Amino acid sequence: MPRLTDQGKARWQGPDLLERQLLSHCIAHWQAQDETGSTALARLNSMGEQAALPAFDTLLQLCRDEQLLYEELAQADDRQLRHYLEREVAHAHALAHYQVEPLSLPIHLFCADQRPMAPPGTSPTLGWAEILPKGTLQCVSVPGDHMSMMQAPHVNVLGQRIGQALQGAPATAHSAPVYQSLLAIQSGRDGHAPLFCVPGAGDSVTSFIGLAEALGPDWPIYGLQPRGLDGRSVPHSRVEAAAQSHVLAIEAMYPQGPLHLVGHSFGGWAAHAMAVKLQARGRDVASLTLIDSEAPGGDGLSSKPYTATAALERLIEALQLSSGKSLELDPLAFADCDGDTQLHLLQSAMVRVGLLPQRLAPQALQGIVRTFASAVRTVYRPDPGSYNGKASLVLVDDPQLDALDNQLEQASSAAGWQQLLPQLALWQGPGNHFSVLKAPDVYSLAAWWYDGLTIGVEETQ
């Protein structure tokens, strides 16, 4: 069989994956049998040339009937064989889409010193030295091959060398990049409860500057920056962890008194989790405002196991909606590129339409890309009623949907949040997902929010 890592992303997507993987196993076996396998090989190749293969169960039975399965496959029952191939395909798909993320830690690689099956020219570090920053990788040799290094007696040596590596590690934790969560947007004046605002996936606290201007200079407004945007720190992988970090930052700066929470898009999940934690600590959460935030646990665009490419495609859609400009990237060609090439293509496209200065290198986008991808993969399942204070949900239209689909999507989002928030009020806002935070739409948002402080928020459908 060709190595899974050498076959590219296109091999592991589309229809007939299980069926073609079954044929690949059989073809590889009969190719190795020289002339004795020529008849079986011709039949398998003929099957593989079909535009559409039979369903897996039908194809498997056909291979059994024509004795095209080799001994190891023939001995497995249908359920076992399907399970094995499903795992193999899933593993291969993950390998094809894997991208190495920055990690601010020293890395030890324990390598088998025997590699009888390694192709000529294989890197002594299995390729890790070529992709990691210099000085971060230490390669430690272990007797045995890929399998026997995990068995006696070699596994004892492996354990000893892991222990030696741990003993040689620094006594103090490796210094992590400094992460400053709380950033002031405007200081405001005494007598006004501050607003703490959480931006959406991959976005910055600067997205709330328009809201600060619309509300006026009296309101203290702070942004809570998602971890990872700097490209060095690791994004939070759990909403609750991000919320805890934000709550600690708030309490260090503003230990008592009422406060308002605002969350845009994915930031609505973090704002909700913060409201839960702050209310449990006895803090006065004067209001929780969710701006076009998808309800947790629904069948929306978030909480999906996106590949790196799929997450990047979602980010491109968001950038185009936010800017109103097409990046003019060919979807099929883009999807087939490796991660570095995709980042260069995205940077070039953003420069071309004026979203980035030309001097900004592609690597400067890594923090945004990684933070966005982490957010859209994140699952959040809060308990209903865990926050029972004042809450409101701003609904806006998606310009890519017609009136009926917008109505259905907004009704679904509202219903999901209403299960969690007993005092939820709804407001139909102007603009779209991004323009609602920009002039002129943000002035309507600010006026509605301010009016709701004194006269209540009218529920609209």
N, C-alpha and C positions, 0 to 999 in steps of 0.2 A: 504493500500500500504506500502511496506517496505520503510524506509527512503532512499532518494536518496543518502545520504552520506555514507550509509552502504553497498552499492552493488559493490564497487570496479570498477577499470578502465575497466576491460574486459567486464563488462555489457554494457558499453556505446560506444562500437566500433564494427565495422563489419556491415554486411548486416542486413536488416529486423528490424532496430531499431524502426521505427515508428510502424510497424506492431506488434512487440512484446510488445511495450509499451501499445498499445491499448488492447491487450490480457491481459496484467498484470492488467490493471484497471478493466477489466471485471471479471477476476479470483478473485481478491481481494474482489470485491463486492459479488459475489456468494458464496465465502467461508464463508462470514459472515452471510449468510442466512440459515445455517445448512441444514436440509433435503430438504427444499423447493428449494434450489439451486443446488441439486445434479445432476440433468439432465443437466442443463446449464453448470455446472462445468465440467462434464465429456466431453461434446462436446468441450469446450474451451481447456481443457487439450489435447484432441485428435488433435486439430488444432496446438497447440504449439509444439507437438512432431514431426511435419512434418519437414523434412530437409530444405525445402524451402517454405516459406509462400507465399500466393497469394500477388499481388501488393496491396498497401494500399487501394485504391478505391474499389477493388474487395472484399478485406477482410471486409472492413467497410460495404459494402452492404450486404455481407453474414451475418454479425452480426445483421444488422437491420432485414433482412428477417427472421432470426431464433430467434429474440427477445432476443439476448444475451446482448444487451446494457442496462445498468441501466438508470433510468429516466433522470439524469442530462446529460448523454452522448446522449441519444436518442433525447432529445429536441434540441441539437445543430445541425446545418446543416453540410454538409461534409466539407465545407471550414473552418468553425469555429473550427471544431474538429481537422482537420489537423493542423491548425495554433496553437492551444493549445498544441497538442502533440509535434510539432516541437520545440516550446519554452521550453517545459518540458524536452525533450531529450537534447537540447542544454545546458540548465541550469545544468542538471545532469552531462553532459560531462565536463562542466567547473568545477563543484564541485569535481568530481573524480580526475581531473588533477591539482587542485589548490595546490600550495605550498606557504608556508609563507616565505616571503623574509625578511632579516634583515631590521630594520627601527630604525634609531637613534633618535626617538622621544618618549615622554611619550604617553601612550595610555589609553583612557577612554572607558570602556565598560558599556553601560546602559542596565541593565538586567531587564526583567519583573519578579516581585516577585511571580507571580502565573504561575505554569507550570503543568496544569492538565494532559497533554498528554506526559510529559517527561518520558522516560523509567527509571527504577530504576538505581541508581548509576550515573545519569547524573551530570556532573561537575557543580558546582554553577557558574562557569565562562564560561560554554559551551565549555570547552576544551582549552580556550585561555591561561589560567595560566600554563597549562602543556607544551605549546610550545613556549611561549615568555620568554625572559630573566627575572630573578627575579628583581622586583623593577620597571619594566616598565609599568605594568598594574594596573589600578585602576578600580575596579568594583563598579558601582553606581546602587542601586536598585530603580526601578520605579514601582508604583502600576499598577495592571492589568496583563493581559496575553500577549502573543506574538502579538495578534491583537489589543486588547483594549488599550494597552499602547499608541497606536498611535491615539486614539480617545478621545473625551471629556468624562469625565473631566480629565482623566489620562494624556492626551497629554499636558495639562497645567503644570502638575508637571514635566513631562519630559523636557519641555522648561525651567522651573526654574532651574532644576538640570544641564542642559547643560550650562545655564548662569553662575551658581555658579562655574562650572568646568573651564569655560573660565576666570572668574575673579580670580580664584586661580592659573591660569597658570603663569609661570615666565614672568616678564615684558619684558625681553630680549629673543630673539630667542634662542632655544636650540642649543647648540654648535654642528655644523656639523663637520665631519671629514675633516681635511685639505686636499685639493685636489690640487696637483701641476701638471699642465698640461704639461708645457714645460720642457724637460729634454735634457741636452747636451749630444750628442754622441761623438763629437769631436769638438774642438774649431776652428780649421783651421787657416787661415792667412788672413790678410787684402788684399783687392783687389779681393776677391771672394764673390759673392752673396751667402748667406746661403741657404741651403736646409732645408725645414721643412717637416717632413715625418710623415704620419698618418698610423698606422698599421691596419691590418684587424680585423674582429670580434673576440673578446676575446684574441687578441694577444697583445704583449708588444712592446715598442719602440726598445727593444733589437733585434727584427727581422731585423732591418736595420744596425746592426753592420757589417754584411758582405758587404753591399753596401758602407759603409764608408771606409772599408779597401780597396775595389776595386777602389774607386775614388781617394784614396790617402789622405795624411794628410793636403793638402792645403785647402780643402773645409770645411767650417763650416757646421756641420750637427746637426740638432736638431730633436728630436722625440716629438710628441704630444700624450701623454699617454691618452687613453680612461678613462673616469671617471667610477669608480666601480670596477676596477681590485683589489683594496685593500681589497675587501670583506666587507667594511664598508659603503662607499659612494654609492649613488644610480646612476646607469648608466643613461646617457642621453637617452631619449626616442624619440628625434627628431634630425635629422641630422643638421638642422639649429641651434639648441641650442648648440650642440657640436661644430659646426663651430664657433659660436659666442664666446664661451669660448676660443677656440684655437686662434682666431684672437686677442682677448684682451690680451692673454698671449704673442703673437708675438709682438704686438705693445708696450707692456710694456718693452720688452727687446730690440726690434729692431724697433724703431718708424719710420724710414725712410730708403729709399734705395731699390734697386731691390731684389727680392727673388724668389726662386724656390719652388714649391709645389710638393710633391710626395705622392700618396696614393695607398696602396696595398689592393686589394679586397674591402671589405666594406669601408676601409679607403679612397678609391677613391671617394666615395660619399661625405665624410666630406671634402676632399681636394677640390672637385669641389665647394661645398658650401662656403668654405673659399675663393676660387678664386673670386667667385661672390661678396662676402662682401668686400674683399680687393680692388678689381677693382672699386667698387662703392665708396670707400673712397679715390680713387685717387692713390692707391699704384701701383707700377710697379711689376706686376706678370710676371717675365721673362719667366717662363714656368710652365705648369701643366702636370704632368706625372701620368697616371693611369695605374697601373700594375695589369693585369688580373682582372679588376673590372667589374662586371656585370652592364649592363646599367640600370638606374632607370626606373621603370614603365614597365619593360618587364615581361615575363612569366618565370622567372628564379627561383632560389632557395630562394631568399630573399623576404622580404615584405609579408610573409605568417603568418597566425595566428597559429604559432606552439604552441603545448602544451609544458609543461616543459620537458616531456619525449622525444617528437619529436625533440626539440631543442638540447637536450643532445645527441641524436642519431646522429644529424648532427655534433656536436662537436667531437664525437668519430670518425666519418668518416674523419674529418679534421686532427685529431691527428694521425690517421693511415697513411694518405697520407703524412703528414709532416715528420713522423718518418720512414716510410717504414716498420713499424712493425704492426702486427695484435694484437689487445688487447684481442682477443679470448673471447668476451663476447657473450653469447647466446642471440640473439635479443628478442625472445619471453619471456624468463624468466626475462630478464632485464626490459622489458617494463612493466611487471606486478608488479614490486617492487615499494615501496614508495620512495619518494625523498631521504631520508637519506640513505636507503639501496643502491640506485643507486649510490650515491656519494661514499660510501664505496667500492662498486664493481669497480667503475672507478679508485679510488685511488689504490686499490690492483692490478688491471690490469696494471696500469702505473708503479707501483713499480716493478712488475714482469718482464716487458720488458725493465726496465732501464730508463724510462722517468721521474721518480720521485725518490728521496731518501726515504728510508723507514721511516725516522723520521718525514716526512711531513704528518700531519694529514689530513683526508678527508676534514675537514672544510676549509683547506687552498685553496681548489679548488672552493669554493663558488663564489669568485669574478670573476674568469674566466668564470664559467658556467653561472652566471647571466648576465655578460656583453655580452657574446656571444649570449645568448638567446634574450636579448634586441635588439641587432644589427640585427639579422636575422628576427625579427618581424617588424623592422622599415620600414616605407613607406617614400619614397623620390620622390617628383614630382617637379623638378625645371622647370622654364620657359625656353623654347628654346632661345638660344642666350643671356642668362643672363650673361654669361662670353664669351667674344669674343677674348681672347688673344690666344697665342700659346699653343697648347695642343697636347698630343700624348697618344696613347693607346697601351700598350704592350699586345700582345696575346700569350698565351702558350697553349699547348695541355693538355687535361685531359687524364691521362693514363687509365681511366676506359671506355673511349669512343673509337670507331674505327675512322678511318681517315675521313669518310664521316660525322659522327656525330660531330666530332671536327670542321670540316669545317662549318657545319650548325650553331653550337653554336657560333663560333667566328664571323660568318657573322651577326648573330642576335645581338650580343653584339656591334659590330662595327656600325651597322645601328642605334641602339638605341642611342649610344653616338654621332653619326654624326648629329642626329636631334637636339642635344643640343649644340654642339661645331662646329661652322662653319669652324674653322681652324684645325680640328683634323687630325693628321697623324697617320698611323698604322705601327706597327713593330711586326713581328713574332719572338718572343723570344725563347730561348732554355729552356728545362726542363719542369717542371710542376708548378702548382700554388704556391708551397712552395720552390722548389729547385731553382727557378729563383732568389731568394734572398740569395742563399747559393753558396759557391764555388763548382764547377768551373763556374756554369752558371752565377753567379752574375758578373763575370768579363766581359762577353759579354754584359750584361745589362749596366754596367758602361761605357764601351767603346762606345756603341751606344749612350748613353745619352750625353756623353762628345762630341762626334762627332757632334751631333745635335745642339750643342750650336753655332758652327761656320759654318757648311756647310748645315744645315737643315736636317730634318729627311725625308728620302725617304719613300714614302708610298708603302707598300707591301700588297699583298693579301695572 
